[in-house]
């Protein structure tokens, strides 16, 4: 059985990198040259989706989908999200607007966040900034009336990405139990 997980977040947050770090197959990527250097200076960006797979010990498979971060591609978000167990929101905390991006993506994927089927990966956080970033995330979650697990992580590190996946699966399963499903 394949279990669908989506990776969401702004351009440059590490979605493509995270999928590549854990996929058992060479990821399918729809990278194109980035023409919007005002949003991010990276050379390429995802324009449709990324796809990878991760085989589980029980024979199940996680299908990993990365959603393009640019808002002009938001029409594809519900299409790719359909049937997902949950989502991993990745944020590049070195960007000055990361907290606004957090709120935007939570609003865009509110049904996943409300059901407990979302975890947050905070990328590019300096050790000295972790307490401040934690405070901002906690304040945002309180204002949005959400309790979301968040982790400081590096999308290149398979252990960090696997931790996010484990937290997502546990939260999603717990929600199903609490809802009596």
C-alpha positions as CSV (number, residue, x, y, z in Angstrom):
1,X,0.0,0.0,0.0
2,X,1.3,3.5,-0.9
3,X,0.9,6.3,1.7
4,X,1.0,9.8,0.3
5,X,3.0,12.5,2.1
6,X,3.4,16.1,0.7
7,X,6.2,18.5,1.3
8,X,5.0,22.2,1.2
9,X,6.7,25.5,1.7
10,X,8.1,28.5,-0.1
11,X,10.7,28.3,-2.9
12,X,14.1,27.5,-1.5
13,X,12.9,25.9,1.7
14,X,14.4,22.5,0.9
15,X,11.5,20.4,-0.3
16,X,13.3,18.9,-3.4
17,X,16.5,18.3,-1.3
18,X,14.5,16.6,1.5
19,X,12.9,14.2,-0.9
20,X,16.2,13.4,-2.6
21,X,17.8,12.8,0.8
22,X,15.4,9.9,1.7
23,X,14.0,8.5,-1.6
24,X,14.8,4.9,-2.4
25,X,14.5,5.8,-6.1
26,X,16.0,8.6,-8.1
27,X,13.5,11.4,-7.5
28,X,11.4,12.7,-10.4
29,X,11.8,16.5,-10.4
30,X,10.3,19.2,-12.5
31,X,13.0,21.7,-12.1
32,X,13.1,24.7,-14.5
33,X,15.3,27.7,-14.6
34,X,14.3,30.3,-12.0
35,X,13.3,33.5,-13.7
36,X,12.1,35.3,-10.6
37,X,15.3,36.2,-8.8
38,X,13.3,38.7,-6.7
39,X,11.8,35.8,-4.8
40,X,14.9,33.6,-4.5
41,X,18.4,33.6,-6.1
42,X,18.5,29.9,-6.6
43,X,19.2,28.8,-10.2
44,X,16.3,26.3,-10.6
45,X,12.9,25.8,-9.1
46,X,10.1,23.2,-9.0
47,X,7.3,24.0,-11.5
48,X,5.0,21.0,-11.1
49,X,6.1,18.6,-8.4
50,X,8.8,16.4,-7.1
51,X,8.3,12.7,-6.5
52,X,10.2,10.1,-4.5
53,X,9.4,6.8,-2.7
54,X,10.5,5.4,0.6
55,X,9.9,1.7,1.4
56,X,8.9,0.9,4.9
57,X,9.8,-2.3,6.9
58,X,6.2,-3.5,6.8
59,X,6.1,-3.5,3.0
60,X,4.2,-0.3,2.7
61,X,5.6,2.5,0.7
62,X,5.6,6.3,1.3
63,X,5.0,8.3,-1.8
64,X,6.7,11.6,-1.3
65,X,5.4,14.6,-3.3
66,X,7.0,18.0,-3.3
67,X,4.7,20.9,-4.2
68,X,6.1,24.0,-5.9
69,X,6.4,26.9,-3.5
70,X,5.6,29.8,-5.8
71,X,2.1,31.2,-5.3
72,X,1.5,31.3,-9.0
73,X,1.5,27.5,-8.9
74,X,-1.1,27.3,-6.1
75,X,-3.7,25.9,-8.5
76,X,-1.7,22.6,-8.4
77,X,-1.6,22.4,-4.6
78,X,-5.0,20.8,-4.1
79,X,-4.5,18.4,-7.0
80,X,-1.2,17.0,-5.6
81,X,-2.5,17.1,-2.0
82,X,-5.6,15.0,-2.6
83,X,-5.5,11.8,-0.6
84,X,-2.4,12.8,1.4
85,X,-1.9,11.4,4.9
86,X,-0.4,14.7,5.8
87,X,2.1,17.4,5.0
88,X,5.6,18.5,6.0
89,X,5.9,22.3,6.0
90,X,9.6,23.3,5.4
91,X,10.7,26.9,6.1
92,X,14.0,28.7,5.4
93,X,14.4,30.7,8.6
94,X,17.2,32.7,7.1
95,X,14.6,34.5,5.0
96,X,13.3,37.7,6.5
97,X,9.7,36.8,5.9
98,X,9.7,33.2,7.2
99,X,7.1,33.8,9.8
100,X,4.7,35.3,7.2
101,X,5.4,32.3,5.0
102,X,4.6,30.0,7.9
103,X,1.2,31.7,8.3
104,X,0.5,31.7,4.6
105,X,1.2,28.0,4.2
106,X,-0.7,27.0,7.3
107,X,-3.7,29.0,5.9
108,X,-3.2,27.3,2.5
109,X,-3.1,23.8,4.0
110,X,-5.4,24.5,7.0
111,X,-7.3,21.2,6.8
112,X,-4.1,19.3,7.3
113,X,-2.9,21.6,10.1
114,X,-6.3,21.4,11.8
115,X,-6.3,17.6,11.7
116,X,-2.9,17.2,13.2
117,X,-1.5,15.9,9.9
118,X,1.2,18.5,9.6
119,X,4.7,19.0,11.0
120,X,7.1,21.8,10.5
121,X,10.8,21.6,9.6
122,X,12.8,24.8,10.3
123,X,15.8,25.0,8.1
124,X,18.8,27.3,8.2
125,X,18.5,28.4,11.9
126,X,21.7,29.4,13.6
127,X,22.2,28.0,17.1
128,X,21.9,31.4,18.6
129,X,18.6,32.0,17.0
130,X,16.8,28.8,17.9
131,X,15.1,30.2,21.1
132,X,13.8,33.3,19.2
133,X,12.5,31.1,16.3
134,X,10.9,28.8,18.7
135,X,9.1,31.7,20.4
136,X,7.8,33.0,17.1
137,X,6.5,29.6,16.0
138,X,4.8,29.0,19.4
139,X,3.2,32.5,19.2
140,X,2.0,31.9,15.6
141,X,0.5,28.5,16.6
142,X,-1.2,30.0,19.6
143,X,-2.7,32.8,17.5
144,X,-3.8,30.3,14.9
145,X,-5.2,28.0,17.6
146,X,-3.0,25.1,16.5
147,X,-0.6,22.7,18.2
148,X,2.0,21.7,15.5
149,X,5.2,19.8,16.2
150,X,8.3,21.6,14.8
151,X,11.9,20.6,14.5
152,X,15.1,22.3,13.6
153,X,16.4,20.4,10.6
154,X,18.7,20.2,7.6
155,X,16.9,18.9,4.5
156,X,20.1,17.2,3.3
157,X,20.2,15.0,6.4
158,X,18.2,11.8,6.0
159,X,17.9,11.4,9.8
160,X,16.3,14.9,10.1
161,X,13.8,14.2,7.3
162,X,12.9,10.8,8.7
163,X,12.2,12.4,12.1
164,X,9.7,14.7,10.4
165,X,8.1,11.8,8.7
166,X,7.9,9.8,11.9
167,X,6.3,12.7,13.7
168,X,3.8,13.2,10.9
169,X,2.7,9.6,10.9
170,X,2.4,9.5,14.7
171,X,0.3,12.7,14.7
172,X,-1.9,11.5,11.8
173,X,-2.5,8.1,13.5
174,X,-3.3,9.8,16.8
175,X,-5.8,12.1,15.2
176,X,-7.5,9.0,13.5
177,X,-7.7,7.3,16.9
178,X,-9.1,10.4,18.6
179,X,-11.6,10.9,15.9
180,X,-12.7,7.2,16.2
181,X,-11.8,6.3,12.6
